Amino acid sequence: MKDIIQLSDTLYEASKSIRILRNISWDAKVSQEFFANKAQKLPQVEYPKVDVSETYALLKKAKNLIPKNNLVRAWAEEIIRDLDEGAGLLESMGTKKFYYHSDQLYGSPQKPLMDGTSTSLDLANHFEEMYNHLDGLDLGAPPEACILASEVVRQIKGSVDSFFGDKAPEVYIDDDIASNAIAGRRRIRIRGEACFSDKDIDQLIHHEAFVHVATSINGNNQDKIKILGAAHPGTTKTQEGLAVFAEFISGTIDLDRLRRLSDRIHAIQMSLDGADFIEVYNFYLGKTDAEDQAFESTRRVFRGGLISGGAPFTKDIVYLDGLVRVHNFLRTMMAEGRADLMDLLFVGKLDLEDIPVLSMFEREGLIKKPEFLPPWMKDTRFLLTYLAYSSFLNTVKLTKIKEHYKSMLMASVDNG
């Protein structure tokens, strides 16, 4: 076991310099200059030079520490690959090569999902078609609201203080982030200029606090397998997929949220097709009256890459891609009678592919059980009932059923 602990320690040390979001962030003056130029001039962005030589040296050391166990080898080699790509991403900021590393880490809109056929762009197009069908339908949503960031901070603080107790993160306003919110073990930052709805607050609590913060604290508790406390890029798909699944299972997601996620995929594809920052900004501006929100949404696509287009940051693909992965994993886990593995998703920062080796680590006493689980995980009766039903749907051939109901719905239109 000592060799596994030493290997994990080395991987953890190697991960420390891979701070992607921090290094590709933009200074506030970029936005100010963009609007001073009436959104007619491409932003000028400079990125820091990041020294990742120590990371490469530690990864070389880690390769020599890998034991013969096949499960451990596969687990370690994948983390090494992810950290190596992360280092390459940081070294290539502001160049065409940046996209190559982003694609390796997060994927691209037209890269096949796990079924080998569907793509994230297919999923985004599917949602877009659904939105068009619902256009003009009264969904009973409240009038457009703009809840101020200060109120969002107050409500989230109340929830995390109650849930995490003395381990609750600090919650505060930060205008230098591109997302409406970013969460870590010690803090949750809310963008001060963002406009929030009532649903947004609940989504943030379930997504940021009950998943991202919980897995950060649980991972930090792991004194033997320390790499579980590192939010390295190889964990992103599972982390964000789990967080969006949390929105679904808690009933806090809505169509606006889904549309934002699918719009991100369309925006990334636009950049890949050659659209520059201004063209993608105008795409977003056509969907909102808020110029600052359109800017921030566009910044998410271009940070780290080329402002002129062709080399986007593709991380935003993982929200829907990860959701599909996590949902299908949970359904298969239920169908195969392995619900005992569910808690492993929250032992720290991990990839779904790590579950077999983590199960072995748990049996050998190398990892601790998660201290914090979200409310929907604790309501086992509902969760397992939902997964049992959902897993059965996988076995149903829908073609004839869909044709029957489609014919019936068409008849209702013809006789209307």
Buried (B, 14 or more C-beta within 10 A) or exposed (E): EEEBBBBBBBBBBBBEBBBBBEBBBBEEEBBEEBEEEEBEEBBEBEBEEBEBEEBBEBBEBBEEBBBEBEBBEBBBEBBBBBBBBBBBBBBBBBBEBBBBBBBBBBBBBEBEBEEEEBBBBBBBBEBBEBBEEEEEEEEEEEEEEEBBBEEBBEBBBEBBEEBBEEBBBEBBBBEEBBBBBBBBBEEBBBBBBBBBBEBBBBBBBBBBBBBBBBBBBBBBBBEBBBBBBBBBBBBBBBBBBBBBBBBBBBEBBBBBBBBBBBBBBBBBBBBBEEBBBBBBBEBBBEEEEBBBBBBBBBBBBBBBBBBBBBBBBBBBBBBBBBBBBBBBBBBEBBBEEEBEBBBBBBBBBBBBBBBBBBBBBBEEEBBBEBBBBBEBBEBEEEBBEBBEEBBEEEEEEEEEEEEEEEEEEEEEEEEE
